[in-house]
């Protein structure tokens, strides 16, 4: 199918076939990566480097940035922004659900409460840091990619997926780790900084490694949707949800 170049405003009334599928995948990955591995500090033994700590969530969370790139590249900044807001409120609901579940009085014969609190009882700092870092990082990622698409006239997709990830993931790491763990007794400053750096490097590395998959998904979706959206004249206000 031939692609028609349109502005985001011209595509506002179009019904896309796979937008809701990509949005669902994005939100699912976002929620699961915040439940599984968000606060666990793991370590690997690297040749010539030695022991290198990293956050366990790094294994899956970067996939949300790949999907954010796909959303912005295929459907435009406004639709990606709407998905970020959906993810934002989903995280708030998740935090509320965890708090209620943890604080419900356990049955007298149930011995799993301590483990349950350890897994799902993240403190307010981690929850707040996760939500703020996600919101800022993903919106920056979409903004940079949308602007770079115009500057490059749609060429060199890899430059904007990697470039936007450097900005977005950099902001995410700089916000999340100090806000969540600075001053925590089991997170010395040196370990926190090492994890923060490794998170950033590994997230960007994931983006580089997944570039061929990003090209394939973007190309397939554009062909199926039949349009190529450019954010010319787009309202980039992060607090607006209108497409």
C-alpha positions as a printed Julia matrix, in Angstrom:
243×3 Matrix{Float64}:
   0.0     0.0    0.0
   1.35    3.44  -0.96
   1.96    5.8    1.94
   0.34    9.21   2.06
   2.26   11.92   3.88
  -0.09   13.74   6.23
   0.21   16.11   9.16
  -0.96   14.99  12.58
  -3.91   17.36  12.28
  -4.94   15.84   8.94
  -4.86   12.37  10.47
  -6.92   13.38  13.52
 -10.17   11.85  12.23
  -8.64    8.71  10.79
  -9.45    5.35  12.38
  -6.23    3.37  12.64
  -6.33   -0.41  12.62
  -3.55   -1.22  15.07
  -3.21    1.85  17.28
  -5.14    0.3   20.17
  -3.05   -2.89  19.92
   0.22   -0.98  20.25
  -1.25    1.1   23.09
  -2.28   -2.04  24.98
   1.16   -3.61  24.54
   2.79   -0.4   25.79
   0.67   -0.2   28.95
   1.07   -3.92  29.73
   4.87   -3.74  29.47
   4.91   -0.54  31.52
   2.87   -2.01  34.38
   4.68   -5.34  34.48
   8.12   -3.74  34.41
   7.13   -1.6   37.4
   5.9    -4.63  39.38
   8.66   -7.07  38.44
  12.22   -5.94  39.08
  11.68   -2.23  39.67
  13.49   -2.09  43.02
  15.75   -5.15  42.76
  19.45   -4.45  42.41
  21.06   -7.32  40.52
  24.73   -7.82  39.6
  26.72   -9.48  36.83
  30.44  -10.2   36.55
  31.73   -8.5   33.4
  35.1    -9.4   31.85
  37.74   -6.74  32.54
  35.19   -4.75  34.56
  34.24   -6.99  37.45
  30.99   -6.9   39.36
  28.53   -4.46  37.8
  25.19   -3.74  39.51
  22.04   -2.97  37.55
  18.33   -2.68  38.15
  16.48   -5.86  37.21
  13.74   -3.87  35.48
  16.21   -3.01  32.71
  15.46   -6.34  31.05
  11.97   -5.31  29.99
  11.26   -1.62  30.66
  13.18   -0.39  27.56
  10.62   -2.19  25.41
   8.15    0.52  26.4
  10.49    3.1   24.88
  10.69    1.08  21.67
   6.88    1.09  21.51
   6.85    4.81  22.32
   9.13    5.31  19.3
   6.78    3.21  17.17
   3.73    5.14  18.36
   5.29    8.52  17.62
   6.81    7.52  14.3
   3.68    5.84  12.97
   0.82    7.73  14.63
   2.34   11.07  15.64
   3.15   12.84  18.87
  -0.46   13.59  19.89
  -1.5     9.93  19.85
   1.72    8.9   21.61
   1.05   11.58  24.23
  -2.42   10.15  24.83
  -0.9     6.71  25.39
   1.61    8.17  27.87
  -1.28    9.68  29.82
  -3.08    6.34  29.79
   0.09    4.74  31.17
   0.41    7.52  33.75
  -3.05    6.89  35.19
  -2.57    3.13  34.92
   0.52    3.46  37.14
  -1.45    5.5   39.66
  -4.16    2.83  39.72
  -1.51    0.14  40.12
   0.02    1.99  43.06
  -3.39    2.38  44.71
  -4.25   -1.27  44.14
  -0.95   -2.38  45.66
  -1.45   -0.14  48.7
  -4.95   -1.47  49.35
  -3.9    -5.1   48.87
  -0.89   -4.75  51.19
  -2.85   -3.01  53.94
  -5.85   -5.34  53.97
  -5.77   -7.28  57.27
  -4.31  -10.74  56.57
  -6.09  -13.86  57.71
  -4.69  -15.22  60.97
  -3.6   -18.47  59.34
  -1.8   -16.85  56.41
   1.97  -16.46  56.77
   2.74  -14.73  53.48
   2.19  -11.12  54.59
   5.89  -10.2   55.08
   6.81  -11.51  51.63
   3.76   -9.84  50.11
   4.73   -6.51  51.67
   8.31   -6.89  50.45
   7.23   -7.5   46.85
   4.25   -5.13  46.55
   4.77   -2.69  49.39
   7.03   -0.22  47.61
   7.42    3.01  49.51
   5.94    6.27  48.35
   9.33    7.45  47.09
   9.7     4.57  44.63
   6.12    4.93  43.43
   6.39    8.7   42.99
   9.79    8.43  41.32
   8.55    5.77  38.91
   5.5     7.76  37.85
   7.32   11.09  37.46
  10.32    9.57  35.66
   8.06    7.68  33.26
   5.93   10.72  32.44
   8.88   13.06  31.83
  11.05   10.51  30.02
   8.43    9.18  27.63
   7.07   12.6   26.68
  10.61   13.85  26.03
  11.28   10.75  23.96
   8.18   11.39  21.81
   8.89   15.11  21.49
  12.49   14.63  20.33
  11.56   11.87  17.87
   8.7    13.9   16.37
  10.91   16.97  15.93
  13.77   14.94  14.46
  11.42   13.33  11.96
  10.61   16.76  10.57
  14.27   17.85  10.59
  15.36   14.69   8.73
  12.33   14.67   6.38
  11.53   11.15   7.56
  14.94    9.72   6.7
  17.43    7.99   9.0
  14.91    6.46  11.41
  17.73    5.04  13.52
  19.05    8.51  14.34
  15.78    9.62  15.89
  14.96    6.37  17.69
  18.39    6.3   19.31
  18.64   10.07  19.76
  15.23   10.32  21.4
  16.05    7.38  23.66
  19.26    9.04  24.84
  17.25   12.1   25.89
  14.2    10.25  27.27
  16.01    7.44  29.06
  18.6     9.88  30.36
  15.87   11.96  31.97
  14.16    8.83  33.29
  17.3     7.55  35.0
  18.31   10.96  36.36
  14.88   11.41  37.93
  14.06    7.9   39.13
  17.13    6.76  41.04
  17.92    9.87  43.1
  14.24   10.46  43.86
  13.62    6.82  44.8
  16.82    5.78  46.56
  19.02    8.73  47.54
  19.73    8.41  51.24
  18.22    4.91  51.56
  20.35    2.75  53.91
  20.61   -0.16  51.46
  21.43    2.09  48.51
  24.85    3.75  49.07
  25.41    6.76  46.82
  28.17    5.0   44.87
  25.96    1.98  44.18
  23.06    4.23  43.22
  25.21    6.16  40.74
  26.62    2.95  39.26
  23.14    1.49  38.83
  21.88    4.75  37.35
  24.73    4.83  34.84
  24.34    1.16  33.96
  20.59    1.64  33.52
  21.17    4.44  31.04
  23.86    2.6   29.09
  21.88   -0.63  28.96
  18.63    1.12  27.97
  20.31    2.89  25.06
  22.1    -0.34  24.13
  18.73   -2.12  24.06
  17.45    0.53  21.66
  20.45    0.01  19.39
  20.12   -3.77  19.46
  16.39   -3.61  18.73
  16.78   -1.13  15.85
  16.19   -3.8   13.15
  12.99   -4.89  14.94
  11.9    -1.25  15.24
  12.42   -0.77  11.49
  10.4    -3.89  10.74
   7.49   -2.97  13.03
   7.38    0.66  11.87
   7.49   -0.34   8.21
   4.77   -2.96   8.61
   2.47   -0.64  10.54
   2.9     2.23   8.1
   2.06   -0.04   5.18
  -1.01   -1.4    6.96
  -2.21    2.05   8.07
  -1.42    3.66   4.71
  -0.15    6.99   6.04
   3.07    8.58   7.19
   2.33   11.13   9.93
   4.49   14.25  10.37
   4.03   16.51  13.38
   3.92   19.76  11.44
   1.75   22.26  13.28
   1.27   19.88  16.21
   0.46   21.23  19.67
   3.29   19.8   21.77
   1.82   20.87  25.12
   2.42   17.78  27.33
  -0.71   18.51  29.39
  -3.09   18.26  26.46
  -4.64   14.91  25.57
  -6.46   15.93  22.41
  -5.41   14.22  19.16
